[in-house]
Amino acid sequence: MMSKLIIVESPAKAKTIKNFLGSEYKVIASKGHIRDLPKSSFGIKIDGDKFTPEYRISSDHSALVKEIKALASDADEIYLATDEDREGEAIAYHIATAIGKKPEALPRIVFHEITKSAIEAALANPRVLDMNSVNAQQARRLLDRIVGYKLSPLLNIKIQRGLSAGRVQSSALKILVDREREIRDFKPIEYFSIDTKFKSDLEAELVEFQGSKIEKLTITNKQRAQFILDTLKNDKFQISQIESKERKTNAQPPFMTSTLQQSASNRLGFSPKKTMILAQSLYEGVQTNSGFMGAITYMRTDSLNIAKEALNAAREIIKSEFGLDYLPKSANIYTTKSKGAQEAHEAIRPTNLSFTPQIAAQYLEKDMLKLYTLIYNRFLASQMSPSISQTQNIMIKSDNATFKLSGRKVVFDGFYKVYGDMDKDKILPVLNIGETMSVESMQSSGHFTEPPSRYSEAGLVKKLESLGIGRPSTYAPTISLLTSRDYVKVEKKQLIPNDIAFTITSVLEENFKDIVDSEFTSKMEEKLDDIAENKADWQEVLSKFYYPFIAKIDDGKKNIKSQKVAQPIGENCPDCGGELVKRKGKFGEFIACSNFPKCKYSRNLLGQAKFEKKEPSKIGVNCPECGSDIVERFSKKGKFYGCSNYPKCKFISNYPPAGKNCPECSKYMVFKELKKGKFNECPACKYKEEVSNNE
């Protein structure tokens, strides 16, 4: 029997695929990128217009690469089966290179969902590696390294230590800073409304007074408002016009990455990062009674395409469960408006519509079920009939004014039957033209215009997408980077830039306009698209960016004025006798010696010297990767668990390892204590077992 090896990037994905294949197949995961640019050096060799990345196999992947090599040497056929996007194409390229194979010689298989039929179809129709996509990813990686490695040190010198800049990151930060500048510069305008109720407590809007149209800011002083009230107090009103219209609201398209992140944020309160982690798990595979199955299609996509089989399945369910009224005559087809859309995927949808949210509830944890339900309902609703509403506008006139009553009644709920969020009815009583309308109350109210609102995470994703900044895979990491580096804080779901964000943005605006310019960043994305489509040479794109950029770096080193503020506090350093000054750091103000870096004395503002490093506490469990002790560690985000042999061993976990292996997949398990009880869980395959109180 022939031996066949399939190489994917995720252990969970490997397990799900293995579930569908025979014993002649071995499936192994690379656990993401096995080669990358070095962390401790620039890692790009530049010779004129030639840019050569100096890739390294990371230390935590060296043993895995040996294992893949050994399996590959025994295999009759080797399939590269990483995700079908540029990142996945590059991972496949690096895998082939690392195991000593010619990338173009290995069959490349792709699929948008991890189901038996999709895997079998992919194996029957392999293709060759797409080097244009690989080069587009390499260009992106090198561009980001060039900006980060050359610009970040300059910010450290000119502003403060610990700062970083990035091609997409800095452009996104400027969007937030610009909005905050608008808010700070905003000057409220006072305006007045005429609040009127006619008989039967019907609230009406003043739309015309003495021949002039009334809009939001028309009445800007109290005297004018009072004049209107005095003029109208003796007027007689009657209905002059009744207008009824039927309004159709079409179903929304199925999700792509950006709209999934926005809806999950608005409806479920999930951050983009959390949404993508949950979606990744749903895509790679969930445990059911019949084994592992991929529950949704690939979740990094800006496509709205839907497979014909999926459309037919959706229409069958709509017909059988809701009736023909809810089924359009033909399938609803959607096209993306995403600027620069390039990923060759489907929209995000369930892989199996018979795996309903009600059935999924038996297998999915709470938050994963919420996201799956959102995806399931959105997809099903996208193939349903429009909703139909009856809208009414009733005009009430006097000699001096016109008021408008508005009403709405749902005639047919359509796709809202599944997706919800329909506006409530506001039904008006039966009224007739010429009917007299008595005034129950009329008064004026003062208001002030509001400043523009800050961006939420969902709002920033929408803005980045509309400007063509980044791609589906970059939205969540960009926001996470801004918050983790304390450039931005999140308060009441709003993104608020900190003071350091203004300083960074101002320096970049003045000296590196391209880096924070959304149009420039968007055009760079288009150039990457051109590389992927073989319309541009990746080396030429790098060269045209690199040399002007480096010239600005060199000029900045000489001419950018230092933004560092060091205020003397009138004390001498106890270590070297130098002057002590107050400085600003990444985590706020502190006291330090003016002779830094020769003297490294520092203390916090309360006068305490830096604390001695405390030995981390052991938890009595060995590291599942190297056998050393697992210890408690702490970061800004809270407690986590890591190997005492760090940095040689980089094992970390949000939950304490349980000291036992999973009976299903033999990986390590972690201990969780939640409201619903105590249990051990496998992070790889999600197998769970309850833990009794006396264990």
N, C-alpha and C positions, 0 to 999 in steps of 0.2 A: 504493500500500500504506500502511495506517495505521501510524503510528509510536507505539510503546508503550514507556513508561519504568517500570521497576520499581526502587524504592528500598529497599535493605536496609541493615543497619548494619555488616556485616562484608565485607571484600574477598574472603575465602575463600568465604564464603557466596554472594557475587555471582558468583564464577567458577563455582561448582557449579551454580547456577540457570541461568546462561547456557548451560551445557552441554546443558540439556534443551529450550531454546526456539529458535524460528526467528529469522531475520535481522531481522524487524520489531520484535523486542524489544531494548531496551538496558537493561542492569542496572548500577546504580552503588551504591556503599556510602557511607554517611554517616560511617563509622569511629566508631561510637558516638554519644554525645550531641553535637549540634552547638551546642546552647545550654545554658547552665547559669547558676547564680548567680555573680556575680563573686567572684574569689579575694581581692581586696584590700579589700572592703567588705562590710557586713552583707547588702546586696542584697535586703532586704525592706522595702517601704513599708507602714507600719502606720497606719491611720486608723480609730480606734475598733475595731470588730469586723471590719474589712476588711483582709486581708493580701494585698498585691500583690507577687509575685516580680518582681524587676528582672533578667530574663534577659539574657545577653549571648552573642553568637556569639564563641566563643573564637578567638584570633588564629591558631592552627594549623588552624582550620577555615574561615577566611574565603575562601581561594581555592577550596576544595572547594564551599562554598555557592554561589559564583558559577558553578562548573561545573554543579552540579545545577540552578540556575536556568536556565542556558542550555539544557540538555537538556530541562527541563520546558516551556520556552516553545515548543520545536519539537515536543513530543509531543502526539498526539491523545488519549492516555489515560495517566494517571499512577497507579500502584499503590503504596500504602504496604505494605511487606512485612517489617516488623521483627518480632522475636520476639513470641509471644503470651503476654506477661505484662505486669504493670503498667509495668515499665521499658521494654519494647518499645513499649507503647502510648504512653508519654510521648515516646519518641524519635520515633515517627511524628508525633505532635502537633507537636513542635518543628520537624521537617523541613518539614511543611506550612506552618507559620507563617513559618519563615525564608525560604521561597521565594515568599511572598506569596499562598498559596492558603488557602481556607477548609478547615480540617481535616475538617469533616463532609462536604465536597463531594467529597473524593477517595476512591475505592474502597480499602478496607482488606482485604488478603488475609492469611490465617494458615495455617500448616501445622506439624505436629509432627515431621515428618521431611523432609529435603531429597532427595526422589526425584521422578522424572518424573511418576508418577501423582499424588503429593501436590500438586505445583506446578500441574498441569493442573486438578485438582479445586478448588484454591484460586482460580485465575483464573476458573473457571466459577461460583464462588459467593462473590463479594466481599460484604463487609458494610461498615457505617459505623464510624468510629472510636468507641471506647467511652470517652466523656468521664468516666464514673464511675471507671474504672480510672486515667485520666489524673489526675483530681483526688486519688485515693488516693495516687498516686506523688508528686504535688506536695505533699500534706500531709506525707508522710514526709520529703521533701527539706527542707521548711521547718522541720519539727520538729527535724531533725538539725542544720540551720544555727542555729536558735535556741539549742539546747543547747550546741553547739560554740562558737559565737561569743560567747555571754554567760557561760558557765560556765568555759571554758578560761582566759580572762584572770584570772578570780578565783583559780583555782588557781595561776597564775603569780605572782600578788601574794602569796598566803598561804603557798605551799609552796616552789616554785622555778620558775625560768624553763624554758620548753620543754615544759610539760605540756599535755595535752589531756584533755577529757572528752567522752563521747558517750552518746547515749540507750541504744543496745544495748551498746556497748563497755564502759561503766562497770558495767552490770548483769552482763555476762559476767565482768568482772574481780572483782567481789564474790564470784561463785561460786568462783573459784580462791582468793581470799584466805580465804574461809570454810573451805574444805577445808584450807588450810595451817594455819589456827588450830586446827582439830580435831587435826591431826597434832601440832602443838606442845603442845597441852594433853593429849594422850593419855598415859594411865598404864597400862603393860602389866600384865596379870594372869597369874600363873604358874598353869599347870594341868598335870595328868599324864594320860598315857594308859597303858593296859595292852596292850602289844604281844605278841600271842599267835600262834603258829603251831601248827596241828594237823598230823596225819600228811600226808605228801606235800607238805609245805611250803605248806599252805593258810593264808593270813593271815586272821584273823577279828577282828571288832570286838566289844568288850564292850558289851552294850546293856542289861543288867539285873544288879543285884547285891543279893542278900538282899531282893528284893521292890521295890527302888527303881530307877527308870529312870536309866540312865547317859547323860549328854550331854557335850558338849565341855568345859564348865567345872564339871562335877560334882565331879571330884577335884582339889582346889585345894591340897593339901599332900602332902609326901612321906610323911608318917606314914600318911595314909589310903591312899595307893597301896601302901605296904608291907603294911598290914593286909590289903588285898584279895589281894595275892600270897600272903601267909602262909595266908590262909583257903582259897585255891583250890589250893594245891600238892598236896594229897592227894585232891582231888575226882576223881570218875570222870565222864566226859562221854560222851553219846550223842546221836544226831540225834533231835530231837523233832518236827520239822516241815520239810516241803519244799514251798515255794511257787513255782510257775512261772506266769509271766504273759507274754502276748504284748503287745508294745508297738509302736504305730505312731507314726512321726514324719513329720509332714506336710512337704511341700516349703516352702521359704521363698518369699515373694513376690518378684517382680522388683524391681529397684532403684528407689528414688527418690533425690533428691539426698543426703539425710542418710545413708541406709544405704549408698549408693555410697561416700561419703567415709569412713564407718566401716570398711567392708570393705576398701577400698583401703589404708587405714592399717594395719589389722590383718594383712592377707594380703600386701600388696606393699610396705609401709613408706612409702607416699606421703603427703605432707601434704595437707590439704584443698585448699590453693591449687594444688598441682601436679596433683591429681586433676581439678580443674575446668578447668585450662588444657588438659590432654590431652583431656578429654571435649569441650570446646569445639571443638577441632580435629577430633575424630571426627564431631561433629555437622555442622560446616560443610562438610566435604568432604575426602576423601582421593583421591590419584591412583591410578587403576587402568589396566589396558590399554584399557578401554572409556571412559576419561575420568574426570572427577571425580564422586564420589558421596558423599552424606552417609551415614556408616556407622552412626550411632545416632540415635535420636529425641532430642528436646530434653532437655537434661540439668539444667535448673533446674525441678524439679517436686516436688510432694508428693502426686501422684496415683498410684494403682496401677491405673488403667484400662488395658486393652489392646484395641487395635482387633481386630474380629472376624477380619479377614483374617490378622492376625499370629498369633492363636490357632490358626486352622486350619492355617497353615503350620507352626507348632511341632508340632502334633499329627501332621501328616503325616510330619515328620522322625522324631519319636519312634517312630511305628509302623513306619517302614521301616528305621530303623537299630538299634532296640533291641527291637522286638517288642511285642505287645499287652499283655504283663504290665506293661510300664512306662508304659502309656497309661491314664489314668483314663477311666471311662465317659463323663464329660462334662468340659469344660474347667474348670480351677481358676480361680475368680473371687476376687479379693482386694479388700478395702476398706481405706482408710487410717485409721490411728488418730492421725494427726498432728493435734495441737491447732491448730485454726484453719486447716486445709487450705483453700486457695482457688484454687490455680493450675489452670487449665483445660487440663491436658495429659494425656498418657499417662504410664505408667511409662517408665523408661529401658530401651530394648531395641534390638537390632540392626534396621536397616531392611530387611535382606535376609539371611535365614538361610542362603542358599547361599554367602554371603561368610563362610565358616567361618574360624576362627582359623588353620587350616593354610594356606588361600589368602591370608588377610590378611597372613601372615608375609612374603610377597613384597613387600608395599607399605608396611608400617608399621614405624617405628623401634621399638626394643626396648621402651621404657616404654609407648608407645602401644599396642603389641601386647598387653602384659600387661594393660592396663586393658580393651582390647576383648575379650580372652579372658574376663576376669572377668565383664563385662557379658553376653557371649554365653552363657556357661555358666549363669549365674544365671537368665537368662530361659528357656532351654530346660529347666533343672531345675525351674523354677517350674510347669511344665505336666506334670510326671511324677508317677508314683504314689508313695505314701508308702513309706518304708523300714519293714521289720518286723524286730523283734528279739525274742529269747526271753530273758527275764530270770529269774534264779533267786535266791531267798533261802532259805538253809538255816539253821535254828536248831539250835544245839548247847547242850544243857542239862546242868547238874549240880544238886546239892542247893542250891547257893548262887548260881549265876550262869547267864546266858544269853549266848551269843556268836552272832554272825551272819556267815555266809559269803555273799558276793554274787558272782554270775556273769552273763555276758551272751554271747549268741551271735547273730550276724546271720543271719537266715533269708532276707531279701530286701533287697538294697541300695537298690532304688527310685531316687529322685532323686539319691542319692549317687553313682550310676554316672557322672553328669556333673559334679556339683559338688564331690565329694570331701569331705575333713575328717570322715570317719566315725570314731567311737571304735573303738579296737581291741577285738577279742574278748577276753573273760576267761572261758575255758571251764573249768567245774568237772568233776571226774571223776564217774562214776556212783556216787551214794551212796543209801542206803536208810534209811528211818525205823527207829529202833531200833539202828542200827549204832553200835558203840563207836568213839569218836574219841580217840586218844592225843595228848597234848600233847608237841610237839617242843621248844618254848621258850615261856617267859612271863617278861616283864620290864616294868618301868615306865620311861617316858621323860618328862622334863620339857620343857615348852614355854611360850612366852609369847605372849599375844595380840598381834596386829599392828595398828598404826594404820591408819586408812583410807588407801587408795592415792590418790596424786595423779591428777588427770585427765590422760589423754593427749589429743591433739587430737581423736581419734575419740570419746573419752568426753565431751569438752566439747560436741561437736556433738550427741551423743545427749541430753545434759542440756539444752542450749538448746532442742532440738526438743520434749522432754517438757514443758518449762515454757512453751512457746509464745513464746519470745523470738526475734525475728528471723524470717526466712523463708528458703527455699532459697537465694536469691541472696546472703544476708548472712552465712552461717556462716563460709565461708572468709575473706572480707575482714575479719571481726571478729577472728579469731585472728591473721591476718597483721598487723593494726594493733597488737594487744597486744604481739606479739613485736618488731615493727619499732621501736616506741617504747621498748623495753627495760623495759616494765612486767613482762614475763614472759620467762623464759628456758626453753629446751627442753633438758633433759638426759635421756638414755636414754629418749627419747620421752615424757617427763613434762613437764607445764607447771608451772613453779615461779615464783610471784610474787616479784619483787624487793622490797627494803625500801620503795621509793617507792610500790609498789602498796598496801601497808598504810596508808601515810600518806594517800594519795588516798582510799582506800576509807573510812577512819575519818572524814575530813572530810566526805565525801559522806553517809555514814550519819547523822552528827550534824546536818547542815544541809540536805541535799537527799535525804531518805530515798526519795522517789519515783524518783529517777534510778537508784538502785541496787537498787530493790525489784523482784524478778522478777515478782511478781503485777501491779504497776502497769505494767511494761513489756509484759507479756502482754496486759493489758486495752487498752493503747494499740494493740497489733497488731490486736485485735478491732475497735477503732474504725475503724482503717484498712480492715479487711475490710468494715465496715458502709458506709463511704464508697464502696468499690468496688461494693457491692450496692445502692447508692442508698437506704440506710437511715439515713444520717447526712449532714449538711452539712459539707464540709471546712473551711469558714471558721469554723464554730461550734466544731469540734474544736480548731482552732488557737487560737481566742480563749480557750476554757476552760483550755487549758494555759498559754498565754503569760503572762497577767496574774498569776496566783498565783506562777508561776515567777520572773518579774521582781521581784516583791515580795521573794522569798527572796534573789535576787541582791543587791538593794539592802541588805537586812538583813545579808547576809553580809559585804559590804564594810565595814560598821561593826563587826560583832560577832564575826566569826570570828577567833580568835587566830592570829597568825602562827606557822607551823610552821618557818620558816626558822631554821637554826642557823648562826651566824657566830662562830667561835671565834678570838679574837685570838691571833696567833703571836709577839707581842713584837717585830715589825719595822715600820719605816715604809716607805711606798710610795716607790720611787725616782723616780716621776713627779711626785707632788703633795705628798708628805710625810705623807699620811693614814695611818691604821692599817691594816696588812695583816691579813686574817682568812682562816680556812679555811672554805670553803663547799662545799656539796654541789650538784653539777650533774647533768644528765641522764646523763653518762658517768662519774660518780664525783666524788671530792673534788679540789679545786684551791685555789690561793691567789689572792686578789683584793683589790683596794682597797676599804676600807669606804666610800669616797666614790662608789662606783658609783651611778648611771650617769654622773655628771660626769667621773669618772676611770675609764678602761677598762683600767687595768693589770691583768694576770693572768699566772700562770705555773703549771706543773704542780708536783706535790709534790716533784719531784726538783730544783727550783730553776731549771729552764730557762724562759726567757721563751717566749712563743708564737712558733712558727716562722714565718718569712717565707713567704708563699704561693709555692709552687714552680710554675713554668710547666709546664703539662702537655706531654707528649711527643707530637709529631706522628707519624702512622703512614704518611704518604705517600699517603693516599687522600683524595679530596674527598668532602664530605658529599653524599649522594644527594638531599637536599632543597633545599639552598641553594648548594652548590658550595664552601663554605669548607672548611678543613682539618678532618679527623677527628683527635681526640686521645685519648690514654689518660686515663681519670679513675678515681678510687677512692672507694668508699663503705665503710660498715661491712661490707657483704656481699661486698666484693672489687672486682676491676677491672671496668670497663665502658668503653664507647667512646661519645663524644659529640661534638657539633659545637663547634668553637672559637668559633662565633658565638653561643653561649649567653649571655643568655637570649632573644635575638631568634629564634634557631632552637633548638628543643627536641629535635632528633633524638638518640636514644640507642639503643644496641644492646649486648646481652651478648657478642656476637661481633664481631670487626673486619669492617667492610664490605670486600668483595673488590675493589671498584673496577670492577665490571662489572655489567651488567643481565641479568636472567633471560631466556633465549631463549623461554620459554613465556609469561610474563605481563608482561615488560619492567620488573618491579620490581627493586630493588637486591638483590644477593646478599651473603651473609656467608661468611667463611672459618672452617671448623672443622677442628681437628686432634684426632682421637680415636684410641683404640687400634686401631680397624679401618682407619685411614688418614686421609688429608687429602682434603677435598672442599669445594666451594662449594655453598651451599644457599640457596634462595629462602625467606625467612620467610613470604611470602604464600601461595605455591602448593606449597611443599615440594619443588620440582624440585631434583635433586642432580646434580653432575658431579664426577668424581674429579679431583684435582690431583696431578700427578706431582711427585716429590721435587725436580726441578731447576727447578720453576716458582717 
